[in-house]
Amino acid sequence: MRFLKQIAYFVGLPIALILLWWVLTIDSTNFFVPKPGQLAETFVEVWFSERFFVDVLPSISRLLTGLVLSIVLGILFGIIIGSVRILRQLSEPVLEFFRAIPPPVLVPLLMLIIGINDQMKVMVIIFGAIWPVLLNTVEGVRAVDEVLSDTCRVYRISGFARFRYFVLRSASPQIMTGVRQSISIALILMVISEMFASSSGLGFAIVQFQRTFAVPQMWSGILLLGLMGVSLSLIFQFTEKRVLRWYYGLREVDR
């Protein structure tokens, strides 16, 4: 019963919005707003074809590569910076400076330095998506419980065991918060990086459809991006519940 209720909550609003869209476009002749049925047909025609291999798979590959590297590097450097007070104080101004630079403005620069290739697109994703993970990891490591830290010292828990069972676990709620933010940033930057001097990818395809006035096809690309975002969110929620099972258990006990 609870499972059915969750499904109803998940699909209820989308179904209501689609019905509203259908009602408002029954007699519409607006060229720029396709009807739900027309968009569904176009979606199947466009993306269930060789475009899936030419545009969708390369985009997913760049997105996952950039996102995974952002998470790994963000956690690694975040733990190092957060564990050393002097290093944290020295690096804070530099981190704030680079965090304030909008990643899209680096696309022309990276095109000159790296070239127009997949590595450039992945670098754009990494530069934008790493900051939420890095900064949240630094704050999570910095805010570990001093009493628990002293307890580990008393029981001579050190090295990798201290890192795995104390530091990483204590910081994991904030790390997962940073990962959640980086997912949406990575998806946005994937599209932006593919709009500049690219020959494949969802961003490239959407721009091409817009330039040729293929409006239903353009909307189908936007719909696909939305579905990718929802899929990534569901995967993250599933992973978060497993990683933070102990954390949610403590919250339930406190209630």
C-alpha positions as a Markdown table, in Angstrom:
| # | Residue | x | y | z |
|---|---|---|---|---|
| 1 | Met | 0.0 | 0.0 | 0.0 |
| 2 | Arg | 2.8 | 2.4 | 0.9 |
| 3 | Phe | 4.6 | 1.5 | -2.4 |
| 4 | Leu | 1.5 | 2.3 | -4.4 |
| 5 | Lys | 1.1 | 5.6 | -2.5 |
| 6 | Gln | 4.7 | 6.6 | -3.4 |
| 7 | Ile | 4.1 | 5.8 | -7.1 |
| 8 | Ala | 0.9 | 7.9 | -7.0 |
| 9 | Tyr | 2.8 | 10.8 | -5.5 |
| 10 | Phe | 5.6 | 10.4 | -8.1 |
| 11 | Val | 3.4 | 10.3 | -11.2 |
| 12 | Gly | 0.4 | 12.3 | -10.1 |
| 13 | Leu | 1.6 | 15.8 | -10.8 |
| 14 | Pro | 3.2 | 14.9 | -14.2 |
| 15 | Ile | 0.0 | 13.2 | -15.3 |
| 16 | Ala | -2.0 | 16.3 | -14.3 |
| 17 | Leu | 0.3 | 18.6 | -16.1 |
| 18 | Ile | 0.1 | 16.5 | -19.3 |
| 19 | Leu | -3.7 | 16.5 | -19.1 |
| 20 | Leu | -3.6 | 20.3 | -18.7 |
| 21 | Trp | -1.2 | 20.6 | -21.6 |
| 22 | Trp | -3.5 | 18.4 | -23.8 |
| 23 | Val | -6.6 | 20.4 | -22.9 |
| 24 | Leu | -4.9 | 23.7 | -23.6 |
| 25 | Thr | -3.6 | 22.6 | -27.0 |
| 26 | Ile | -6.6 | 20.7 | -28.4 |
| 27 | Asp | -7.5 | 23.5 | -30.9 |
| 28 | Ser | -4.1 | 25.1 | -30.9 |
| 29 | Thr | -2.3 | 25.9 | -34.2 |
| 30 | Asn | 0.8 | 27.4 | -32.5 |
| 31 | Phe | 3.8 | 26.2 | -34.4 |
| 32 | Phe | 6.1 | 26.5 | -31.4 |
| 33 | Val | 4.1 | 24.4 | -28.9 |
| 34 | Pro | 3.5 | 20.8 | -30.1 |
| 35 | Lys | 0.7 | 18.7 | -28.8 |
| 36 | Pro | 1.4 | 15.9 | -26.4 |
| 37 | Gly | 0.6 | 13.2 | -28.9 |
| 38 | Gln | 2.8 | 14.8 | -31.6 |
| 39 | Leu | 5.7 | 15.2 | -29.2 |
| 40 | Ala | 5.4 | 11.6 | -28.1 |
| 41 | Glu | 5.5 | 10.4 | -31.7 |
| 42 | Thr | 8.5 | 12.7 | -32.5 |
| 43 | Phe | 10.3 | 11.5 | -29.4 |
| 44 | Val | 10.1 | 7.9 | -30.5 |
| 45 | Glu | 11.1 | 8.7 | -34.1 |
| 46 | Val | 14.1 | 10.8 | -33.2 |
| 47 | Trp | 15.6 | 9.1 | -30.2 |
| 48 | Phe | 14.8 | 5.4 | -30.9 |
| 49 | Ser | 17.0 | 5.5 | -34.0 |
| 50 | Glu | 20.6 | 5.8 | -34.8 |
| 51 | Arg | 20.6 | 9.2 | -33.0 |
| 52 | Phe | 20.6 | 7.3 | -29.8 |
| 53 | Phe | 24.1 | 6.0 | -30.6 |
| 54 | Val | 25.3 | 9.2 | -32.3 |
| 55 | Asp | 24.1 | 11.8 | -29.8 |
| 56 | Val | 22.6 | 10.2 | -26.6 |
| 57 | Leu | 25.3 | 7.7 | -25.7 |
| 58 | Pro | 28.3 | 10.1 | -26.2 |
| 59 | Ser | 26.4 | 12.7 | -24.0 |
| 60 | Ile | 25.8 | 10.1 | -21.3 |
| 61 | Ser | 29.5 | 9.0 | -21.5 |
| 62 | Arg | 30.8 | 12.5 | -21.0 |
| 63 | Leu | 28.3 | 13.2 | -18.3 |
| 64 | Leu | 29.1 | 10.1 | -16.2 |
| 65 | Thr | 32.9 | 10.5 | -16.8 |
| 66 | Gly | 32.8 | 14.2 | -15.7 |
| 67 | Leu | 30.5 | 13.5 | -12.8 |
| 68 | Val | 32.4 | 10.5 | -11.4 |
| 69 | Leu | 35.7 | 12.4 | -11.6 |
| 70 | Ser | 34.2 | 15.4 | -9.9 |
| 71 | Ile | 32.9 | 13.3 | -7.1 |
| 72 | Val | 36.2 | 11.3 | -6.6 |
| 73 | Leu | 38.4 | 14.4 | -6.8 |
| 74 | Gly | 36.1 | 16.5 | -4.7 |
| 75 | Ile | 36.0 | 14.0 | -1.9 |
| 76 | Leu | 39.7 | 13.3 | -2.1 |
| 77 | Phe | 40.8 | 17.0 | -2.0 |
| 78 | Gly | 38.0 | 17.9 | 0.4 |
| 79 | Ile | 39.2 | 15.3 | 3.0 |
| 80 | Ile | 42.8 | 16.5 | 2.6 |
| 81 | Ile | 42.0 | 20.2 | 2.9 |
| 82 | Gly | 39.4 | 19.6 | 5.7 |
| 83 | Ser | 41.8 | 17.6 | 7.8 |
| 84 | Val | 44.7 | 20.1 | 7.8 |
| 85 | Arg | 43.7 | 23.4 | 9.4 |
| 86 | Ile | 46.6 | 25.4 | 7.9 |
| 87 | Leu | 45.9 | 24.0 | 4.4 |
| 88 | Arg | 42.3 | 24.9 | 4.8 |
| 89 | Gln | 43.0 | 28.5 | 5.8 |
| 90 | Leu | 45.5 | 28.9 | 2.9 |
| 91 | Ser | 43.3 | 27.4 | 0.2 |
| 92 | Glu | 40.0 | 29.0 | 1.2 |
| 93 | Pro | 40.5 | 32.3 | -0.8 |
| 94 | Val | 41.7 | 30.4 | -3.8 |
| 95 | Leu | 38.8 | 27.9 | -3.7 |
| 96 | Glu | 36.3 | 30.8 | -3.4 |
| 97 | Phe | 37.9 | 32.5 | -6.4 |
| 98 | Phe | 37.7 | 29.5 | -8.7 |
| 99 | Arg | 34.2 | 28.6 | -7.4 |
| 100 | Ala | 33.0 | 32.1 | -8.4 |
| 101 | Ile | 34.0 | 31.7 | -12.0 |
| 102 | Pro | 31.1 | 30.5 | -14.2 |
| 103 | Pro | 32.2 | 27.3 | -15.9 |
| 104 | Pro | 30.6 | 28.2 | -19.3 |
| 105 | Val | 33.0 | 31.1 | -19.7 |
| 106 | Leu | 35.9 | 28.6 | -19.7 |
| 107 | Val | 34.6 | 26.8 | -22.8 |
| 108 | Pro | 36.4 | 29.1 | -25.3 |
| 109 | Leu | 39.6 | 29.0 | -23.1 |
| 110 | Leu | 39.5 | 25.2 | -22.9 |
| 111 | Met | 38.8 | 25.0 | -26.6 |
| 112 | Leu | 42.1 | 26.8 | -27.2 |
| 113 | Ile | 44.1 | 24.9 | -24.6 |
| 114 | Ile | 42.8 | 21.3 | -25.0 |
| 115 | Gly | 41.1 | 21.5 | -28.4 |
| 116 | Ile | 37.6 | 20.7 | -29.6 |
| 117 | Asn | 37.2 | 17.2 | -28.3 |
| 118 | Asp | 35.6 | 15.1 | -25.6 |
| 119 | Gln | 38.3 | 15.9 | -23.1 |
| 120 | Met | 37.4 | 19.6 | -23.3 |
| 121 | Lys | 33.7 | 18.8 | -22.6 |
| 122 | Val | 34.6 | 16.6 | -19.7 |
| 123 | Met | 36.9 | 19.3 | -18.2 |
| 124 | Val | 34.0 | 21.8 | -18.4 |
| 125 | Ile | 31.8 | 19.4 | -16.4 |
| 126 | Ile | 34.5 | 18.7 | -13.9 |
| 127 | Phe | 35.3 | 22.3 | -13.3 |
| 128 | Gly | 31.7 | 23.2 | -12.5 |
| 129 | Ala | 30.5 | 20.0 | -10.7 |
| 130 | Ile | 33.5 | 19.5 | -8.4 |
| 131 | Trp | 32.9 | 22.6 | -6.2 |
| 132 | Pro | 29.7 | 21.4 | -4.3 |
| 133 | Val | 31.4 | 18.1 | -3.5 |
| 134 | Leu | 34.7 | 19.7 | -2.5 |
| 135 | Leu | 33.3 | 22.4 | -0.3 |
| 136 | Asn | 30.7 | 20.2 | 1.4 |
| 137 | Thr | 33.4 | 17.6 | 2.0 |
| 138 | Val | 35.7 | 20.2 | 3.6 |
| 139 | Glu | 32.9 | 21.4 | 5.9 |
| 140 | Gly | 31.9 | 17.8 | 6.7 |
| 141 | Val | 35.4 | 16.9 | 7.7 |
| 142 | Arg | 35.9 | 20.1 | 9.6 |
| 143 | Ala | 32.8 | 19.6 | 11.6 |
| 144 | Val | 33.5 | 16.0 | 12.8 |
| 145 | Asp | 32.7 | 15.4 | 16.5 |
| 146 | Glu | 35.7 | 16.2 | 18.7 |
| 147 | Val | 34.6 | 13.8 | 21.3 |
| 148 | Leu | 34.5 | 10.9 | 18.8 |
| 149 | Ser | 37.8 | 12.1 | 17.5 |
| 150 | Asp | 39.3 | 11.9 | 21.0 |
| 151 | Thr | 37.7 | 8.5 | 21.5 |
| 152 | Cys | 39.4 | 7.2 | 18.3 |
| 153 | Arg | 42.7 | 8.5 | 19.6 |
| 154 | Val | 42.3 | 6.8 | 23.0 |
| 155 | Tyr | 41.4 | 3.5 | 21.3 |
| 156 | Arg | 44.3 | 4.0 | 18.9 |
| 157 | Ile | 42.2 | 3.9 | 15.9 |
| 158 | Ser | 44.3 | 5.5 | 13.2 |
| 159 | Gly | 45.3 | 5.4 | 9.6 |
| 160 | Phe | 42.9 | 4.0 | 7.1 |
| 161 | Ala | 40.6 | 2.6 | 9.7 |
| 162 | Arg | 40.0 | 6.1 | 11.2 |
| 163 | Phe | 39.5 | 7.5 | 7.8 |
| 164 | Arg | 37.0 | 4.9 | 6.7 |
| 165 | Tyr | 35.0 | 4.4 | 9.9 |
| 166 | Phe | 35.1 | 7.8 | 11.4 |
| 167 | Val | 36.1 | 10.7 | 9.1 |
| 168 | Leu | 34.4 | 9.5 | 5.9 |
| 169 | Arg | 31.2 | 8.3 | 7.7 |
| 170 | Ser | 30.9 | 11.5 | 9.8 |
| 171 | Ala | 31.2 | 13.7 | 6.7 |
| 172 | Ser | 29.1 | 11.5 | 4.4 |
| 173 | Pro | 25.8 | 13.4 | 5.0 |
| 174 | Gln | 27.3 | 16.6 | 3.8 |
| 175 | Ile | 29.2 | 14.8 | 1.0 |
| 176 | Met | 25.9 | 13.4 | -0.3 |
| 177 | Thr | 24.4 | 16.9 | -0.2 |
| 178 | Gly | 27.3 | 18.1 | -2.4 |
| 179 | Val | 26.8 | 15.2 | -4.8 |
| 180 | Arg | 23.1 | 16.0 | -5.2 |
| 181 | Gln | 24.0 | 19.5 | -6.2 |
| 182 | Ser | 26.8 | 18.4 | -8.6 |
| 183 | Ile | 24.5 | 16.1 | -10.5 |
| 184 | Ser | 22.2 | 18.9 | -11.8 |
| 185 | Ile | 25.3 | 21.2 | -12.5 |
| 186 | Ala | 27.0 | 18.4 | -14.5 |
| 187 | Leu | 23.8 | 17.9 | -16.6 |
| 188 | Ile | 23.6 | 21.6 | -17.4 |
| 189 | Leu | 27.3 | 21.8 | -18.3 |
| 190 | Met | 27.1 | 18.7 | -20.5 |
| 191 | Val | 24.5 | 20.5 | -22.6 |
| 192 | Ile | 26.4 | 23.8 | -22.7 |
| 193 | Ser | 29.7 | 22.2 | -23.6 |
| 194 | Glu | 28.1 | 20.4 | -26.5 |
| 195 | Met | 26.6 | 23.6 | -27.9 |
| 196 | Phe | 30.0 | 25.0 | -28.8 |
| 197 | Ala | 31.8 | 23.7 | -31.9 |
| 198 | Ser | 30.5 | 20.1 | -31.4 |
| 199 | Ser | 29.4 | 17.5 | -33.9 |
| 200 | Ser | 27.5 | 15.2 | -31.6 |
| 201 | Gly | 25.6 | 15.1 | -28.3 |
| 202 | Leu | 22.3 | 16.3 | -27.0 |
| 203 | Gly | 23.3 | 19.9 | -26.8 |
| 204 | Phe | 24.5 | 19.9 | -30.4 |
| 205 | Ala | 21.3 | 18.1 | -31.6 |
| 206 | Ile | 19.0 | 20.6 | -29.8 |
| 207 | Val | 20.8 | 23.6 | -31.3 |
| 208 | Gln | 20.6 | 22.0 | -34.7 |
| 209 | Phe | 16.9 | 21.4 | -34.4 |
| 210 | Gln | 16.4 | 25.0 | -33.2 |
| 211 | Arg | 18.4 | 26.4 | -36.2 |
| 212 | Thr | 16.4 | 24.4 | -38.7 |
| 213 | Phe | 13.0 | 25.2 | -37.1 |
| 214 | Ala | 12.4 | 21.5 | -36.2 |
| 215 | Val | 10.4 | 22.5 | -33.2 |
| 216 | Pro | 8.9 | 19.2 | -32.2 |
| 217 | Gln | 12.3 | 17.6 | -32.5 |
| 218 | Met | 13.8 | 20.4 | -30.3 |
| 219 | Trp | 11.2 | 19.8 | -27.7 |
| 220 | Ser | 11.8 | 16.1 | -27.8 |
| 221 | Gly | 15.5 | 16.7 | -26.9 |
| 222 | Ile | 14.5 | 18.9 | -24.0 |
| 223 | Leu | 12.1 | 16.2 | -22.8 |
| 224 | Leu | 14.9 | 13.6 | -23.0 |
| 225 | Leu | 17.2 | 15.8 | -20.9 |
| 226 | Gly | 14.4 | 16.1 | -18.3 |
| 227 | Leu | 14.0 | 12.3 | -18.3 |
| 228 | Met | 17.8 | 11.9 | -17.8 |
| 229 | Gly | 17.7 | 14.3 | -14.9 |
| 230 | Val | 14.8 | 12.4 | -13.3 |
| 231 | Ser | 16.7 | 9.1 | -13.8 |
| 232 | Leu | 19.9 | 10.5 | -12.2 |
| 233 | Ser | 17.8 | 11.8 | -9.3 |
| 234 | Leu | 16.2 | 8.4 | -8.7 |
| 235 | Ile | 19.6 | 6.6 | -8.9 |
| 236 | Phe | 21.0 | 9.1 | -6.4 |
| 237 | Gln | 18.1 | 8.7 | -4.0 |
| 238 | Phe | 18.5 | 4.9 | -4.0 |
| 239 | Thr | 22.3 | 5.2 | -3.5 |
| 240 | Glu | 21.9 | 7.9 | -0.7 |
| 241 | Lys | 19.5 | 5.7 | 1.3 |
| 242 | Arg | 21.9 | 2.8 | 1.2 |
| 243 | Val | 25.0 | 4.9 | 2.0 |
| 244 | Leu | 23.3 | 6.9 | 4.8 |
| 245 | Arg | 21.2 | 4.1 | 6.2 |
| 246 | Trp | 22.9 | 4.6 | 9.6 |
| 247 | Tyr | 22.2 | 8.3 | 9.5 |
| 248 | Tyr | 18.5 | 8.0 | 8.8 |
| 249 | Gly | 18.3 | 5.3 | 11.4 |
| 250 | Leu | 19.7 | 7.7 | 14.0 |
| 251 | Arg | 17.2 | 10.4 | 13.0 |
| 252 | Glu | 14.4 | 8.0 | 13.4 |
| 253 | Val | 15.6 | 7.0 | 16.9 |
| 254 | Asp | 15.9 | 10.7 | 17.9 |
| 255 | Arg | 12.3 | 11.3 | 16.9 |
